[in-house]
Amino acid sequence: MFTGIIEDLGVITNLEQDQDNLHLTVKSNITPELKIDQSVAHNGVCLTVTSLNNLEYTVTAIRETLLKTNLGDLTVNDEVNLERAMKLGDRLDGHIVQGHVDQTAICKSVEFQNGSWLFTFTYDPALTNMTIEKGSITVNGVSLTVVNSKKNEFSVAIIPYTYEHTTFKLFKENTVVNLEFDVLGKYIKRLYELKM
């Protein structure tokens, strides 16, 4: 489990295709604190640390993960948002995040608003995921509050700290991002579907 509060920006230093799998090597300041078998969220995708080497570590994304996320679009020197799994008993500063991406979205627009930014995203409604006004959404692993919720579109307002310390500063029109919708909303939606 994660909170959506980003700890560090990692840099992709190597990508290695192995059949349908992709091994990603990441350089990060949190690497010395990691252990093999530990879970780390990469742009919101929970992956297991498989090897460690000084400030670099390696994780593997399988075909299923690559099909549902933006990890397959990464190139060497790209930055990724990183978060280690939350500790039981710590404050939950974001919201409950599983690290299981539901689908990708496309950045429709970035609007500077005199000290903050408004990012608008569109996503495929065929998967029946949804947002609600003032509900929680995770974009590339960042816990955010939804504004302007529509059927297959929503916006998020970004403060300067989040802009500077996450990959949001790299987003532009047509950037592909990972979305994890609120887990409580997903359970409610599923229960409703089963009663229909």
VEXDREN-2710 file (C-alpha; in Angstrom, 1 decimal):
% VEXDREN-2710
k/r/px/py/pz
1/MET/0.0/0.0/0.0
2/PHE/1.1/3.5/-0.8
3/THR/-0.1/7.1/0.0
4/GLY/0.6/8.9/-3.3
5/ILE/3.1/11.2/-1.6
6/ILE/6.2/11.1/-3.8
7/GLU/9.6/10.6/-2.0
8/ASP/12.0/11.1/-4.9
9/LEU/12.5/11.5/-8.6
10/GLY/14.4/8.5/-10.0
11/VAL/16.2/8.5/-13.3
12/ILE/16.1/5.6/-15.7
13/THR/19.7/4.5/-16.4
14/ASN/19.0/1.3/-18.3
15/LEU/16.2/-0.6/-20.0
16/GLU/16.5/-4.2/-20.9
17/GLN/13.9/-6.2/-22.8
18/ASP/13.8/-9.9/-21.8
19/GLN/11.1/-11.7/-23.8
20/ASP/7.8/-9.9/-22.8
21/ASN/9.4/-8.4/-19.7
22/LEU/11.2/-5.1/-19.3
23/HIS/13.9/-4.7/-16.6
24/LEU/14.2/-1.0/-15.5
25/THR/17.3/0.2/-13.7
26/VAL/16.7/3.3/-11.7
27/LYS/19.1/5.7/-10.0
28/SER/17.7/7.2/-6.9
29/ASN/18.6/8.8/-3.5
30/ILE/16.4/6.2/-1.8
31/THR/18.3/3.2/-3.2
32/PRO/20.6/2.8/-0.1
33/GLU/17.4/2.3/2.0
34/LEU/16.0/-0.3/-0.3
35/LYS/16.1/-4.1/0.1
36/ILE/15.6/-6.8/-2.5
37/ASP/12.0/-8.0/-2.6
38/GLN/10.8/-4.5/-1.4
39/SER/7.9/-2.8/-3.3
40/VAL/8.4/0.6/-4.8
41/ALA/5.9/2.6/-6.8
42/HIS/7.2/3.9/-10.2
43/ASN/4.8/6.5/-11.6
44/GLY/2.2/4.8/-9.5
45/VAL/3.1/1.2/-10.6
46/CYS/4.1/-1.1/-7.7
47/LEU/7.2/-3.1/-8.8
48/THR/9.5/-5.4/-6.8
49/VAL/13.2/-4.6/-6.3
50/THR/15.2/-7.5/-7.8
51/SER/18.8/-6.2/-7.5
52/LEU/20.8/-3.3/-5.9
53/ASN/24.0/-1.7/-7.0
54/ASN/25.2/1.5/-5.2
55/LEU/22.6/4.2/-6.1
56/GLU/20.9/2.0/-8.7
57/TYR/18.3/-0.7/-8.4
58/THR/16.4/-2.9/-10.9
59/VAL/12.8/-3.8/-11.1
60/THR/10.9/-5.8/-13.7
61/ALA/7.6/-4.9/-15.5
62/ILE/5.8/-7.9/-17.0
63/ARG/3.7/-7.8/-20.2
64/GLU/0.4/-7.1/-18.3
65/THR/1.9/-4.1/-16.6
66/LEU/3.4/-2.8/-19.8
67/LEU/0.0/-3.0/-21.6
68/LYS/-1.8/-1.0/-18.9
69/THR/0.7/1.6/-18.0
70/ASN/3.1/4.2/-19.5
71/LEU/6.3/2.3/-18.3
72/GLY/6.9/0.8/-21.8
73/ASP/7.2/4.4/-23.1
74/LEU/10.1/5.2/-20.8
75/THR/13.6/5.9/-22.2
76/VAL/17.0/6.2/-20.6
77/ASN/17.3/9.5/-18.6
78/ASP/13.6/9.8/-18.2
79/GLU/12.5/10.7/-14.6
80/VAL/9.9/8.7/-12.7
81/ASN/8.0/9.5/-9.5
82/LEU/9.1/7.1/-6.7
83/GLU/7.4/6.1/-3.4
84/ARG/8.2/3.3/-1.1
85/ALA/5.4/1.3/0.5
86/MET/3.9/3.0/3.6
87/LYS/4.8/1.9/7.1
88/LEU/1.9/0.7/9.3
89/GLY/1.3/3.4/11.9
90/ASP/2.6/6.3/9.9
91/ARG/0.4/9.3/9.0
92/LEU/-1.6/8.8/5.8
93/ASP/-0.9/12.1/4.1
94/GLY/-2.3/11.3/0.7
95/HIS/-4.9/8.6/0.3
96/ILE/-4.9/4.8/0.1
97/VAL/-3.1/3.8/-3.1
98/GLN/-2.5/0.2/-4.1
99/GLY/0.1/0.8/-6.8
100/HIS/-2.2/-1.0/-9.3
101/VAL/-2.7/1.2/-12.3
102/ASP/-6.3/1.0/-13.8
103/GLN/-5.5/2.7/-17.1
104/THR/-3.6/5.5/-18.8
105/ALA/-4.8/9.0/-19.7
106/ILE/-3.7/11.7/-22.0
107/CYS/-2.9/15.2/-20.8
108/LYS/-5.3/17.5/-22.6
109/SER/-4.0/20.8/-21.3
110/VAL/-1.7/22.6/-18.9
111/GLU/-2.8/26.0/-17.7
112/PHE/-0.7/28.2/-15.5
113/GLN/-2.9/30.0/-13.0
114/ASN/-0.8/32.7/-11.4
115/GLY/1.1/30.5/-8.9
116/SER/-0.4/27.1/-9.5
117/TRP/-1.2/24.9/-12.5
118/LEU/-4.4/23.2/-13.7
119/PHE/-3.8/20.0/-15.6
120/THR/-6.7/18.4/-17.5
121/PHE/-6.7/14.7/-18.5
122/THR/-8.9/12.6/-20.7
123/TYR/-9.2/8.8/-20.5
124/ASP/-11.0/6.0/-22.3
125/PRO/-14.5/5.7/-20.8
126/ALA/-14.9/2.1/-22.1
127/LEU/-13.3/0.7/-19.0
128/THR/-16.1/2.5/-16.9
129/ASN/-13.7/4.1/-14.4
130/MET/-14.9/7.3/-13.0
131/THR/-13.9/10.3/-10.9
132/ILE/-16.0/12.4/-8.6
133/GLU/-15.7/16.1/-7.7
134/LYS/-13.3/16.5/-4.8
135/GLY/-12.6/12.8/-4.8
136/SER/-9.1/11.2/-4.9
137/ILE/-7.2/10.2/-8.0
138/THR/-3.6/9.1/-8.5
139/VAL/-1.8/10.5/-11.5
140/ASN/1.7/8.9/-12.1
141/GLY/1.6/7.9/-8.5
142/VAL/0.8/11.4/-7.1
143/SER/-2.2/11.6/-4.7
144/LEU/-4.5/14.4/-5.9
145/THR/-7.9/15.9/-5.6
146/VAL/-10.2/15.9/-8.6
147/VAL/-11.7/19.1/-9.9
148/ASN/-14.0/19.5/-12.9
149/SER/-15.0/15.8/-12.9
150/LYS/-16.7/14.7/-16.2
151/LYS/-17.5/11.4/-17.8
152/ASN/-14.0/10.8/-19.2
153/GLU/-12.2/13.9/-18.2
154/PHE/-11.0/15.6/-15.0
155/SER/-8.6/18.2/-13.9
156/VAL/-6.2/18.5/-10.9
157/ALA/-4.7/21.7/-9.4
158/ILE/-1.0/21.5/-8.7
159/ILE/0.9/23.6/-6.1
160/PRO/4.5/24.8/-6.9
161/TYR/6.0/22.2/-4.5
162/THR/4.3/19.3/-6.3
163/TYR/5.1/20.7/-9.7
164/GLU/8.8/21.0/-8.9
165/HIS/9.2/17.7/-7.0
166/THR/7.4/15.3/-9.4
167/THR/7.2/14.6/-13.1
168/PHE/4.3/17.1/-13.4
169/LYS/6.9/19.7/-14.5
170/LEU/7.6/17.5/-17.6
171/PHE/3.9/17.1/-18.6
172/LYS/2.7/18.8/-21.7
173/GLU/-0.2/18.3/-24.1
174/ASN/-0.5/14.6/-25.2
175/THR/1.8/13.3/-22.4
176/VAL/0.6/9.8/-21.4
177/VAL/0.1/9.2/-17.6
178/ASN/-0.9/6.4/-15.3
179/LEU/-4.2/6.6/-13.4
180/GLU/-5.3/4.7/-10.3
181/PHE/-8.8/5.5/-9.4
182/ASP/-9.9/5.6/-5.8
183/VAL/-10.1/2.1/-4.4
184/LEU/-13.2/2.8/-2.3
185/GLY/-15.0/4.1/-5.3
186/LYS/-14.1/1.0/-7.3
187/TYR/-15.5/-1.3/-4.6
188/ILE/-18.8/0.7/-4.5
189/LYS/-19.1/0.7/-8.2
190/ARG/-18.5/-3.1/-8.3
191/LEU/-21.1/-3.7/-5.6
192/TYR/-23.6/-1.6/-7.5
193/GLU/-22.9/-3.6/-10.8
194/LEU/-23.5/-6.9/-9.0
195/LYS/-26.9/-5.7/-7.7
196/MET/-28.0/-4.7/-11.2
END
